[in-house]
Amino acid sequence: VTSIFKSFIGTFQYISPEIIHNVSQGNTSSKVGLPNSTVDLWAFGVTAFEVVTGSRPFMIDIVGSDWSKHIEEKRNEAIHIYTGDSDKLVYSTTIPQPHRLCTIICEPLTLWLRLLLDSNPETRGGRDARIHNKSVWHSKLESILNIRVINFVLLHEWLINPIQFRHDDSLDVMIHFFSINFGNPNDFLLLR
């Protein structure tokens, strides 16, 4: 059996660290292990991070073997590596600012990205763990997509405030909630 690790095709920053490591180390033996679906989870995580932030998660100004070395050194929780002050690399566990994510969505999205951008293919995506018979990463994504957030402005403060509601709450339930917690419905403005 010839190995698929003799070369690879794809945009370097989207290729999982284990494939880059195996190729750079000359590990072309099938004993190294064949790639599995976790390589796609890595690429999906990089793409999702880029969609959310507008940039790639890992050192967009570094390429080649230096890039892969730093990816291998990152803790599994790190979802963003960038060059900070004094040209030192910063390994961040949070989505970089500025972003336009509401606080209710930011935390679960960060945790989901950590699952996908885990450097270890054995644990990437919450591997082998199941929630309601679905992969952990899939269940977490489904939960994020089902978050229902209403932004409202208290007219005397002019600050946007996000509030999470259940998926089946009606507009009447929401208005009642605001009335009880914030007073006169004429004192706030609901935003879509």
Buried (B, 14 or more C-beta within 10 A) or exposed (E): EEBEBEEBEEEEBBBBBBBBBBBEEEBBEEEBEEBEEBBBBBBBBBBBBBEBBEEBBBBBEBEEEEBBBBBEEBEBBBBBBBEEEEEEBEBBBBBBEEEEBBEBBBEBBBBBBBBBBBBEBEBBBBBEEEBEEEBBBBBBBEEEEEBEEBBBBBEEEEEEBBBEBEEEBEEEEBEEBBEEEBEEEEBBEBEE
